[in-house]
Amino acid sequence: NQQIAALRKQIAALEDALNASEQRDRESNTKIADLGRRLNVALAQRVQELNRYRSDFFGRLREILSDRDNIRIVGDRFVFQSEVLFPTGSEEINDAGKVEMKKLADAIIELQKEI
């Protein structure tokens, strides 16, 4: 009888330990889910902020470059006519192309200071 009572006591202690462990597991899972939600909210805010900066950047750069005949604006890309940069049939950038690229770089650097 004493052995059975001792075994029952051990089983009860194990059940209590198991219940406590399961409760801690549920609490941990709740915390993990909450952290995941908070992280997703923070990430969405960052993405929105970066998109706004990107939009501001391209909008301002579009203004700066709008009077340039040799640059077409296509969506969020700025397209140079290849003849401006390269002599026909060459992969080497010409002097005029270097000047145009320098102007673009200067515009981007100036814009960076404003943003």
C-alpha positions in Angstrom: 0.0 0.0 0.0 2.8 2.4 0.8 4.4 1.7 -2.6 1.2 2.4 -4.4 0.7 5.6 -2.4 4.3 6.6 -3.2 3.8 5.8 -6.9 0.5 7.9 -6.9 2.4 10.7 -5.3 5.1 10.5 -7.9 2.5 10.4 -10.7 0.7 13.4 -9.2 4.0 15.3 -9.0 4.8 14.4 -12.6 1.3 15.5 -13.7 1.7 18.8 -11.9 5.1 19.3 -13.5 3.7 18.4 -16.9 0.8 20.9 -16.4 3.2 23.6 -15.4 5.4 22.9 -18.4 2.4 23.0 -20.8 1.2 26.3 -19.2 4.7 27.8 -19.7 4.6 26.5 -23.3 1.3 28.2 -24.0 2.5 31.4 -22.5 5.7 31.2 -24.6 3.7 30.6 -27.8 1.4 33.6 -26.9 4.5 35.8 -26.4 6.0 34.5 -29.7 2.8 35.3 -31.6 2.6 38.7 -30.1 6.3 39.5 -30.9 5.6 38.2 -34.5 2.7 40.6 -34.9 4.6 43.5 -33.5 7.5 42.7 -35.8 5.2 42.6 -38.8 3.7 46.0 -37.9 7.2 47.5 -37.5 8.3 46.0 -40.8 5.2 47.3 -42.6 5.9 50.8 -41.2 9.5 50.6 -42.4 8.5 49.4 -45.8 6.0 52.3 -46.1 8.6 54.8 -45.0 11.1 53.5 -47.5 8.5 53.6 -50.3 7.8 57.2 -49.4 11.5 58.1 -49.5 11.9 56.2 -52.8 8.9 58.1 -54.2 10.2 61.4 -53.0 13.7 60.6 -54.4 12.5 59.6 -57.8 10.0 62.5 -57.9 12.7 65.0 -57.1 15.2 63.4 -59.4 12.5 63.5 -62.2 12.1 67.2 -61.6 15.8 67.8 -61.8 16.2 65.8 -65.0 12.9 66.8 -66.7 14.5 69.4 -68.9 17.1 67.0 -70.3 16.3 65.9 -73.8 18.8 63.0 -73.8 17.2 61.3 -70.8 13.8 59.6 -70.9 12.0 58.8 -67.7 10.3 55.4 -67.8 8.5 54.5 -64.6 11.3 54.6 -61.9 14.1 54.3 -64.5 16.1 57.0 -66.3 17.0 55.9 -69.8 19.9 57.5 -71.6 20.1 57.3 -75.4 23.0 54.9 -76.1 24.4 57.4 -78.6 24.9 59.9 -75.8 27.1 57.5 -73.9 28.7 55.3 -76.5 30.0 55.8 -80.0 28.3 53.5 -82.5 29.5 49.9 -82.2 31.7 50.6 -79.2 31.6 49.5 -75.6 33.8 52.3 -74.4 31.9 55.3 -73.0 32.8 58.5 -74.9 33.8 61.9 -73.4 30.3 63.3 -73.8 28.9 60.3 -72.1 31.2 60.8 -69.2 30.1 64.4 -68.9 26.4 63.3 -68.9 27.0 60.6 -66.3 28.9 63.2 -64.2 25.8 65.5 -64.4 23.6 62.7 -63.3 25.9 61.8 -60.4 26.0 65.4 -59.4 22.2 65.6 -59.5 21.9 62.5 -57.3 24.5 63.8 -54.8 22.6 67.2 -54.6 19.3 65.4 -54.2 20.8 63.2 -51.4 21.7 66.4 -49.5 18.1 67.6 -49.7 16.6 64.3 -48.6 
